[in-house]
Amino acid sequence: MDQITTPLVTVRHCRQAYHKEASADLVVLDDVNLTLQEGEIVALLGRSGSGKSTLLRIVAGLLKPTSGEVNWRGAPLKGPAPGVAMVFQSFALFPWLTVQENVELGLEALGVKRDDREERSEEAIDLIGLGGYDGAYPKELSGGMRQRVGLARALVVHPDLLLMDEPFSALDVLTAETLRTDLIDLWMDGKLPVKSILIVTHNIEEAVLMADRILVFSSNPGRVAHELRVPFTHPRNRFDPAFRQMVDDIYGIMTRRKAPEVHAAAAAPNPFAHPLHPVGTNLMAGLL
């Protein structure tokens, strides 16, 4: 008999609204459901303003939903979730602290002894590829290096769930690609001290590259419009035709694009018409 495991996180019929005196309530999320199991990466994909980051904060226990149910390992979540760490889009480093001091902050809050803090922070810094920069300050680092510090700070507490709020959107394309690849390599090698990852993104290709499942959000209010399972193993080839097709399909879902209908009773063919050389039409997907 298969062993039944309790999901890491369950969200049921979640609604988040903000009351406005002079007008109707602003509904950010409506009837959102989410189940997150151990051992998977799930992407929340949607346009800006679709409530993805709000849901991330609800899962973290930083925001109580207007209505609905949020459970952490089967128990109702009534405050900040234990075993959760977050990586932010804006790095969120303290400029007056060194790399090591920034990484140690979470351990200090947990009451970890100084010697243990130093050892664990050094391990985390080495893991994300910043060995030798322990004493550097954020202003001395590039954007990619600062985001690595933010990642190390999240990993050093060995969270069960790693929340990532558009962690690569503030980086240039090449830096983001390098950091994204390094993260997936660590995940596949079992070197990340986390059980699951929940990532917010509006980048379709990024979601298909990283996630096992993708929840596509609609807007106004935010709802889970589609849930897709990514069938590709890691490492993934973005130039694979099946990969490109999935990116294009998701783009069609998000833009509600429909293929043109072909009618049998078409107009009489133009005798002077000649077929053009076939070209690819998936230009937009290549830009995402």
C-alpha positions as CSV (number, residue, x, y, z in Angstrom):
1,M,0.0,0.0,0.0
2,D,1.3,3.5,-0.9
3,Q,2.2,5.7,2.0
4,I,-0.1,8.7,2.3
5,T,1.9,11.8,3.1
6,T,0.5,15.1,4.5
7,P,1.0,18.0,2.1
8,L,3.5,20.6,3.2
9,V,0.9,23.4,2.4
10,T,-2.8,23.4,1.6
11,V,-4.8,26.5,0.7
12,R,-8.5,26.1,0.4
13,H,-11.0,28.7,-1.0
14,C,-8.6,31.6,-0.2
15,R,-10.0,35.1,-0.7
16,Q,-8.1,38.3,0.0
17,A,-9.9,41.6,-0.2
18,Y,-9.2,45.1,1.0
19,H,-12.1,47.3,2.2
20,K,-12.5,50.7,0.6
21,E,-14.9,53.2,2.1
22,A,-15.8,55.1,-1.0
23,S,-16.1,52.2,-3.4
24,A,-16.4,48.4,-3.7
25,D,-13.9,46.2,-1.9
26,L,-10.7,45.5,-3.9
27,V,-10.6,41.8,-4.3
28,V,-7.0,40.6,-4.9
29,L,-7.5,36.8,-4.7
30,D,-10.7,34.9,-5.0
31,D,-11.4,31.2,-4.4
32,V,-7.7,30.2,-4.7
33,N,-6.7,26.5,-4.0
34,L,-3.2,25.2,-3.7
35,T,-1.6,22.0,-2.5
36,L,2.2,21.7,-2.2
37,Q,3.9,18.4,-1.6
38,E,7.4,17.7,-0.5
39,G,9.9,17.3,-3.3
40,E,8.4,19.6,-5.9
41,I,8.9,23.0,-7.4
42,V,5.7,24.9,-8.1
43,A,5.5,28.1,-10.0
44,L,2.8,30.8,-9.6
45,L,2.7,32.3,-13.1
46,G,0.7,35.4,-14.1
47,R,0.6,39.0,-15.1
48,S,1.7,41.7,-12.6
49,G,-1.1,42.4,-10.2
50,S,-2.7,39.0,-10.3
51,G,-2.2,38.3,-6.6
52,K,0.7,35.9,-6.8
53,S,2.9,37.7,-4.3
54,T,-0.1,38.2,-2.0
55,L,-0.6,34.4,-2.0
56,L,3.1,33.9,-1.3
57,R,2.7,36.0,1.9
58,I,-0.4,34.2,2.9
59,V,1.5,30.8,2.6
60,A,4.3,32.3,4.7
61,G,1.8,33.2,7.4
62,L,2.7,36.9,7.0
63,L,-0.8,37.8,5.9
64,K,-4.1,36.4,7.1
65,P,-6.6,35.9,4.2
66,T,-10.0,37.6,4.4
67,S,-11.6,34.1,4.2
68,G,-10.5,30.6,3.4
69,E,-8.2,28.0,5.0
70,V,-4.4,27.7,5.1
71,N,-2.8,24.6,6.6
72,W,0.8,23.9,7.3
73,R,1.5,20.2,7.5
74,G,-2.1,19.5,8.2
75,A,-2.5,22.1,11.0
76,P,-4.2,25.5,10.6
77,L,-1.7,28.3,10.1
78,K,-2.2,31.0,12.7
79,G,1.0,33.0,12.3
80,P,4.4,33.0,10.6
81,A,4.9,29.5,9.2
82,P,7.7,27.5,10.9
83,G,10.3,26.2,8.5
84,V,9.7,28.8,5.8
85,A,12.2,31.2,4.3
86,M,11.8,33.8,1.5
87,V,14.0,35.2,-1.2
88,F,12.9,38.7,-2.3
89,Q,13.1,40.5,-5.7
90,S,14.9,43.5,-4.2
91,F,17.7,41.6,-2.4
92,A,16.7,43.1,0.9
93,L,20.2,43.2,2.4
94,F,21.3,45.4,5.2
95,P,24.0,47.7,3.7
96,W,25.9,48.2,6.9
97,L,26.3,44.4,7.4
98,T,28.9,42.2,5.7
99,V,27.9,39.2,3.6
100,Q,28.4,36.8,6.5
101,E,26.5,39.1,9.0
102,N,23.6,39.3,6.6
103,V,23.5,35.6,6.2
104,E,23.6,35.0,9.9
105,L,20.6,37.2,10.7
106,G,18.1,34.3,10.5
107,L,20.2,32.1,12.7
108,E,20.6,34.9,15.2
109,A,16.8,35.3,15.3
110,L,16.5,31.6,16.1
111,G,18.9,31.8,19.0
112,V,21.7,29.8,17.4
113,K,25.0,30.0,19.2
114,R,27.7,32.2,17.6
115,D,30.1,29.4,16.7
116,D,27.3,27.4,15.0
117,R,26.1,30.5,13.2
118,E,29.5,31.1,11.7
119,E,29.9,27.5,10.6
120,R,26.5,27.3,9.0
121,S,26.7,30.7,7.3
122,E,30.1,29.8,5.8
123,E,28.6,26.5,4.5
124,A,25.7,28.4,2.9
125,I,28.0,31.1,1.4
126,D,30.2,28.4,-0.1
127,L,27.1,26.5,-1.4
128,I,25.8,29.4,-3.5
129,G,29.3,30.2,-4.9
130,L,30.4,33.2,-2.8
131,G,33.2,31.7,-0.9
132,G,35.8,34.4,-0.1
133,Y,33.3,37.2,0.0
134,D,32.3,36.7,3.6
135,G,33.6,40.1,4.7
136,A,32.4,42.1,1.7
137,Y,29.6,44.7,2.0
138,P,26.5,44.7,-0.4
139,K,27.7,47.9,-2.1
140,E,30.8,46.0,-3.2
141,L,28.8,43.2,-4.9
142,S,27.1,42.9,-8.3
143,G,23.3,42.4,-8.4
144,G,23.8,38.7,-9.0
145,M,26.1,38.4,-6.1
146,R,23.7,40.2,-3.8
147,Q,20.9,37.9,-4.8
148,R,23.1,35.0,-4.0
149,V,23.6,36.5,-0.5
150,G,19.8,36.7,-0.2
151,L,19.5,33.0,-1.2
152,A,22.2,32.0,1.3
153,R,20.4,33.8,4.0
154,A,17.2,31.9,3.2
155,L,19.0,28.5,3.0
156,V,21.1,28.8,6.1
157,V,18.1,28.2,8.3
158,H,17.4,24.9,6.5
159,P,13.7,25.7,5.7
160,D,11.2,23.0,4.6
161,L,9.8,25.5,2.1
162,L,11.7,28.1,0.1
163,L,9.5,30.9,-1.1
164,M,10.9,33.0,-4.0
165,D,9.2,36.2,-5.1
166,E,10.4,37.0,-8.7
167,P,14.0,36.4,-7.5
168,F,15.6,36.9,-10.9
169,S,13.5,39.8,-12.3
170,A,15.9,42.5,-11.1
171,L,18.9,40.8,-12.8
172,D,20.2,41.0,-16.3
173,V,19.4,38.1,-18.6
174,L,22.7,36.3,-18.4
175,T,23.1,36.7,-14.6
176,A,19.6,35.5,-14.1
177,E,20.2,32.5,-16.3
178,T,23.4,31.6,-14.4
179,L,21.8,31.8,-11.0
180,R,18.7,30.0,-12.2
181,T,20.8,27.1,-13.6
182,D,22.9,26.9,-10.4
183,L,19.8,26.7,-8.2
184,I,18.3,23.9,-10.3
185,D,21.6,22.0,-10.3
186,L,21.8,22.2,-6.5
187,W,18.2,21.0,-6.3
188,M,18.8,18.1,-8.6
189,D,22.0,17.1,-6.7
190,G,20.1,17.1,-3.4
191,K,22.4,19.9,-2.0
192,L,19.6,22.4,-1.2
193,P,18.5,22.0,2.4
194,V,14.9,22.5,1.5
195,K,12.0,20.1,0.8
196,S,10.0,22.2,-1.7
197,I,10.2,25.5,-3.6
198,L,7.3,27.9,-4.4
199,I,8.3,30.5,-6.9
200,V,6.4,33.6,-8.2
201,T,7.2,34.7,-11.8
202,H,5.7,36.4,-14.8
203,N,8.3,34.8,-17.1
204,I,6.8,31.8,-18.9
205,E,10.1,30.3,-20.0
206,E,11.4,30.5,-16.4
207,A,8.4,28.7,-15.1
208,V,8.8,25.9,-17.7
209,L,12.5,25.7,-17.0
210,M,12.2,25.3,-13.3
211,A,8.8,24.0,-12.2
212,D,7.3,20.6,-11.9
213,R,3.8,22.2,-11.8
214,I,2.7,25.6,-13.0
215,L,-0.4,27.5,-11.7
216,V,-1.5,30.1,-14.2
217,F,-3.3,33.0,-12.6
218,S,-5.9,35.2,-14.1
219,S,-6.4,38.8,-13.0
220,N,-9.0,41.0,-11.4
221,P,-9.4,39.2,-9.2
222,G,-6.5,36.7,-9.0
223,R,-7.7,33.1,-9.6
224,V,-6.0,29.9,-10.6
225,A,-7.1,29.6,-14.2
226,H,-5.1,26.6,-15.2
227,E,-2.8,24.1,-13.5
228,L,-0.2,22.4,-15.7
229,R,2.3,19.6,-15.1
230,V,5.6,20.1,-16.8
231,P,6.6,16.7,-18.3
232,F,10.3,17.4,-18.9
233,T,13.1,16.1,-16.8
234,H,16.1,18.2,-15.6
235,P,18.2,19.6,-17.1
236,R,15.8,21.1,-19.6
237,N,16.6,22.2,-23.1
238,R,14.8,25.5,-23.9
239,F,15.4,24.8,-27.7
240,D,13.6,21.5,-27.6
241,P,10.5,21.7,-29.9
242,A,8.3,20.2,-27.1
243,F,9.6,22.8,-24.7
244,R,9.0,25.7,-27.1
245,Q,5.5,24.3,-27.8
246,M,4.6,24.3,-24.1
247,V,5.9,27.9,-23.7
248,D,3.8,28.9,-26.7
249,D,0.7,27.1,-25.4
250,I,1.0,28.9,-22.0
251,Y,1.4,32.2,-23.8
252,G,-1.8,31.4,-25.6
253,I,-3.6,30.6,-22.4
254,M,-2.4,33.8,-20.7
255,T,-3.4,36.0,-23.7
256,R,-6.5,34.0,-24.5
257,R,-5.2,33.7,-28.0
258,K,-7.2,31.3,-30.3
259,A,-6.0,29.7,-33.4
260,P,-7.8,31.0,-36.5
261,E,-10.7,28.9,-37.7
262,V,-10.5,27.3,-41.1
263,H,-13.8,27.0,-42.9
264,A,-14.4,24.3,-45.6
265,A,-16.4,26.8,-47.7
266,A,-13.5,29.1,-48.4
267,A,-13.4,31.6,-51.2
268,A,-12.2,30.5,-54.6
269,P,-8.4,30.4,-54.7
270,N,-6.6,33.3,-56.4
271,P,-4.8,31.9,-59.5
272,F,-2.0,34.5,-59.0
273,A,-1.4,33.6,-55.4
274,H,1.8,31.7,-54.5
275,P,2.7,30.2,-51.1
276,L,5.4,32.1,-49.2
277,H,8.4,30.4,-47.7
278,P,7.4,29.0,-44.3
279,V,8.6,31.0,-41.3
280,G,8.3,30.6,-37.5
281,T,5.5,32.5,-35.8
282,N,6.6,32.0,-32.2
283,L,8.5,35.2,-31.9
284,M,6.8,36.4,-28.8
285,A,7.6,33.2,-26.9
286,G,11.3,33.7,-27.8
287,L,11.2,37.1,-26.1
288,L,9.8,35.9,-22.8
